[in-house]
């Protein structure tokens, strides 16, 4: 028996989007299952989700989607918490996707879902952490040289998802690349973190201007800033007579405020 392409469309916008698989799964559970309840082995929602993921990866033929799913049986079963660790046969895919749902209903659901992802709700302040870091790709350093392909990435550590990245040019460093990668993102509601190299005034101003917050490390590479912070946050010194010595602290606070405003 010959099989044609899957009979539903997954139309995505041209720009990249990030979505939670669990959220899409929840929406797919709303689909009407038109199959007879007798003899059902697989639920409709997880199989439709797998088919969508396969189509997003360029698998449009039923034979291709069945093979794609079979190669990822363990991962998909763990992701979707399927009781039996196995994927349907190619003929089962054709029967489920051809008779088990209303194509127009699925297409409308997908259209609405992906449209919602283009205008996501802005997270509350401080609820989402965004980390920036640079890494040299393994195996890219030519023999006799010290510089390989170095990428600066912004990612969500909770999800392990990279949102944006740029290449660090040979004559640049991560300090130059960090503003470029953050310029690609909506920073509203995010807390940006990074290593001590990213503790820079210009980058901090860019983040605040974009509606985000930052949490930096301060180390010995900026000795004056490190000393100022240590003095600012150490216990208040007192004289033998019990008088609090605060002029130095007030001076440091004033200096920090002027620098930030400037």
C-alpha positions as CSV (number, residue, x, y, z in Angstrom):
1,X,0.0,0.0,0.0
2,X,1.3,3.5,-0.9
3,X,1.1,6.4,1.5
4,X,1.0,10.1,0.6
5,X,2.0,13.0,2.7
6,X,0.4,13.6,6.1
7,X,-3.0,15.2,5.5
8,X,-2.7,18.2,7.8
9,X,-0.6,21.4,7.7
10,X,1.7,22.9,10.3
11,X,2.1,26.5,9.2
12,X,4.7,28.5,11.2
13,X,5.7,32.2,10.9
14,X,9.0,33.0,9.3
15,X,10.6,34.2,12.6
16,X,11.8,31.7,15.2
17,X,9.5,31.0,18.1
18,X,9.9,29.1,21.4
19,X,7.0,27.0,22.8
20,X,6.5,24.4,25.5
21,X,5.8,20.9,24.3
22,X,3.6,20.4,27.3
23,X,1.4,23.3,26.5
24,X,0.9,22.1,22.9
25,X,0.1,18.6,24.3
26,X,-2.5,20.1,26.6
27,X,-4.2,21.7,23.6
28,X,-4.1,18.5,21.6
29,X,-6.0,16.7,24.3
30,X,-9.0,18.9,23.3
31,X,-9.2,17.1,19.9
32,X,-12.1,14.8,19.3
33,X,-11.0,11.2,18.9
34,X,-13.2,9.7,16.2
35,X,-12.0,6.1,16.7
36,X,-14.0,3.4,18.2
37,X,-12.9,3.0,21.9
38,X,-12.6,-0.8,21.5
39,X,-9.2,-1.9,20.7
40,X,-7.4,1.4,21.2
41,X,-3.8,0.9,22.0
42,X,-2.5,4.5,21.6
43,X,-4.1,7.7,22.8
44,X,-4.7,10.3,20.1
45,X,-3.0,13.4,21.7
46,X,0.5,12.0,22.1
47,X,0.6,10.5,18.6
48,X,-0.6,13.7,17.0
49,X,2.1,15.6,19.0
50,X,4.8,13.2,17.7
51,X,3.5,13.7,14.2
52,X,3.7,17.5,14.6
53,X,7.2,17.3,15.9
54,X,8.2,15.1,13.0
55,X,6.7,17.5,10.5
56,X,8.6,20.4,12.1
57,X,11.8,18.3,11.5
58,X,10.9,18.0,7.8
59,X,9.3,14.5,7.9
60,X,6.1,14.6,5.8
61,X,5.7,11.1,4.5
62,X,4.0,8.5,6.8
63,X,6.9,6.1,6.3
64,X,9.3,8.9,7.3
65,X,7.3,9.9,10.4
66,X,7.1,6.2,11.5
67,X,10.8,5.8,11.1
68,X,11.6,9.1,12.9
69,X,9.4,8.2,15.8
70,X,10.9,4.6,16.0
71,X,14.4,6.0,16.2
72,X,13.4,8.1,19.2
73,X,11.2,5.6,21.0
74,X,12.9,5.8,24.4
75,X,13.0,9.6,24.5
76,X,9.5,10.1,23.3
77,X,8.0,7.6,25.7
78,X,9.8,9.3,28.6
79,X,8.7,12.8,27.4
80,X,5.1,11.8,27.0
81,X,5.1,9.3,29.9
82,X,3.7,6.5,27.7
83,X,3.1,3.2,29.5
84,X,4.5,1.0,26.8
85,X,7.9,1.8,25.2
86,X,7.1,1.3,21.6
87,X,5.9,3.3,18.6
88,X,3.1,2.5,16.2
89,X,3.6,0.7,12.9
90,X,3.4,2.7,9.7
91,X,-0.1,1.4,8.9
92,X,-1.3,2.4,12.4
93,X,0.0,6.0,11.9
94,X,-2.0,6.1,8.6
95,X,-5.2,4.8,10.3
96,X,-5.0,7.1,13.3
97,X,-4.1,10.3,11.4
98,X,-6.4,9.5,8.6
99,X,-9.5,8.4,10.5
100,X,-9.0,9.4,14.1
101,X,-9.4,13.1,13.9
102,X,-10.9,16.0,12.0
103,X,-8.1,17.6,10.0
104,X,-9.8,21.0,9.9
105,X,-10.1,21.0,13.7
106,X,-6.4,20.2,14.1
107,X,-5.3,22.8,11.7
108,X,-7.4,25.5,13.4
109,X,-6.0,24.5,16.8
110,X,-2.4,24.7,15.6
111,X,-3.0,28.0,13.9
112,X,-4.4,29.5,17.2
113,X,-1.7,27.9,19.3
114,X,1.3,29.2,17.3
115,X,-0.3,32.6,16.9
116,X,-0.5,32.8,20.7
117,X,3.2,32.1,20.9
118,X,4.0,35.2,18.9
119,X,2.5,37.4,21.5
120,X,3.4,35.7,24.8
121,X,2.6,37.2,28.2
122,X,5.5,39.2,29.7
123,X,6.7,37.3,32.8
124,X,6.6,39.0,36.1
125,X,9.8,40.8,37.1
126,X,12.4,38.4,38.4
127,X,10.6,35.2,37.4
128,X,12.8,34.1,34.5
129,X,16.6,33.8,34.5
130,X,18.5,34.3,31.3
131,X,22.2,33.4,31.3
132,X,24.8,34.6,28.8
133,X,28.0,32.7,28.3
134,X,30.7,32.1,25.6
135,X,32.1,28.7,24.5
136,X,34.5,27.6,21.9
137,X,33.1,24.8,19.8
138,X,34.9,21.5,20.2
139,X,37.1,20.5,17.4
140,X,37.2,23.9,15.7
141,X,40.7,25.1,16.7
142,X,43.0,24.6,13.7
143,X,46.3,23.0,14.3
144,X,48.9,25.5,15.4
145,X,46.3,28.1,16.3
146,X,44.7,29.1,19.6
147,X,41.4,30.5,18.3
148,X,38.5,28.4,17.1
149,X,34.8,29.1,16.5
150,X,33.7,30.9,19.6
151,X,30.0,31.6,20.2
152,X,28.3,33.9,22.6
153,X,24.9,32.4,23.6
154,X,21.9,33.5,25.7
155,X,20.0,30.6,27.1
156,X,17.4,29.6,29.7
157,X,19.2,27.4,32.2
158,X,15.9,26.0,33.6
159,X,15.0,24.6,30.2
160,X,18.4,24.2,28.7
161,X,17.2,26.2,25.6
162,X,19.4,28.6,23.6
163,X,17.4,31.6,22.6
164,X,20.1,33.5,20.6
165,X,23.8,33.3,19.8
166,X,26.4,35.2,17.8
167,X,29.9,34.4,16.7
168,X,32.7,36.2,18.5
169,X,35.0,37.5,15.8
170,X,38.8,36.9,16.1
171,X,39.5,40.6,16.9
172,X,36.6,40.8,19.4
173,X,35.9,39.4,22.8
174,X,32.8,38.4,24.8
175,X,32.4,41.9,26.1
176,X,31.8,43.1,22.6
177,X,29.6,40.1,21.6
178,X,27.3,40.2,24.7
179,X,25.3,43.4,23.7
180,X,24.8,41.9,20.2
181,X,23.2,38.7,21.5
182,X,21.0,40.5,24.0
183,X,19.8,42.9,21.3
184,X,18.0,40.0,19.6
185,X,15.8,39.4,22.6
186,X,12.9,40.9,24.5
187,X,14.4,41.4,28.0
188,X,11.2,42.4,29.8
189,X,10.8,40.5,33.0
190,X,14.1,38.7,32.7
191,X,17.0,38.6,35.1
192,X,20.3,38.4,33.0
193,X,23.2,36.6,34.6
194,X,26.8,36.0,33.4
195,X,30.3,35.6,34.6
196,X,32.6,38.4,35.9
197,X,33.6,39.4,32.4
198,X,30.1,40.6,31.7
199,X,30.0,42.9,34.7
200,X,30.1,46.0,32.5
201,X,28.3,49.3,32.8
202,X,27.2,49.6,29.2
203,X,25.7,46.1,29.2
204,X,23.9,46.8,32.5
205,X,22.4,50.0,31.0
206,X,21.2,48.1,27.9
207,X,19.5,45.5,30.0
208,X,17.7,48.0,32.2
209,X,16.7,50.0,29.2
210,X,15.2,46.8,27.7
211,X,13.0,46.2,30.7
212,X,15.1,43.6,32.4
213,X,17.3,43.2,35.5
214,X,20.8,41.9,35.9
215,X,22.8,39.9,38.5
216,X,26.5,40.1,38.0
217,X,29.6,38.6,39.7
218,X,32.3,40.9,40.8
219,X,35.8,39.5,41.1
220,X,39.4,40.6,41.1
221,X,39.4,41.6,37.4
222,X,37.7,44.8,38.6
223,X,39.6,45.5,41.9
224,X,38.2,49.0,42.6
225,X,34.6,47.8,42.1
226,X,35.2,44.8,44.3
227,X,36.7,46.9,47.0
228,X,33.9,49.4,46.9
229,X,31.3,46.6,47.3
230,X,33.1,44.9,50.1
231,X,33.3,48.2,52.0
232,X,29.6,49.0,51.2
233,X,28.2,45.7,52.5
234,X,30.5,44.9,55.4
235,X,29.2,45.5,58.9
236,X,29.2,49.2,59.9
237,X,32.4,50.1,61.7
238,X,32.2,51.9,65.0
239,X,34.7,53.9,67.0
240,X,35.7,52.9,70.6
241,X,33.2,55.5,71.8
242,X,30.4,53.8,69.9
243,X,30.0,56.5,67.2
244,X,29.1,55.0,63.8
245,X,31.7,55.9,61.1
246,X,29.4,56.3,58.0
247,X,30.9,59.1,55.9
248,X,32.9,56.7,53.8
249,X,29.8,54.5,53.2
250,X,27.7,57.5,52.2
251,X,30.5,58.6,49.8
252,X,30.6,55.2,48.2
253,X,26.8,55.1,47.8
254,X,26.8,58.6,46.3
255,X,29.6,57.6,43.9
256,X,27.7,54.4,42.8
257,X,24.5,56.4,42.3
258,X,26.2,59.1,40.2
259,X,28.0,56.5,38.1
260,X,24.7,54.6,37.5
261,X,22.8,57.7,36.6
262,X,25.6,58.9,34.3
